[in-house]
Amino acid sequence: MSTLKNKVQLIGNVGNEPEITNLDSGKKVAKFSIATNESYKDSKGEKVTNTQWHNIVAWGKIAEIVEKYVGKGKEVALEAN
């Protein structure tokens, strides 16, 4: 039996200051959104940009890194399995 796995890679800009929550266990959770853009030329040769928003949740050590380094407007690269 095989197991399917998904891998996601996103590069985009942070849309809001991360919301950091301190859990009773002492761990942290960071919530924020990023925007990714896709640009292309339509049939008239005009540039069209589509923006998609992604809600991100980071836990533990990653949340601590987010708290320290990530802010609104910064470009970030994310990878998740």
Order of alpha helices (4+ residues) and beta strands (2+ residues): beta-beta-beta-beta-alpha-beta
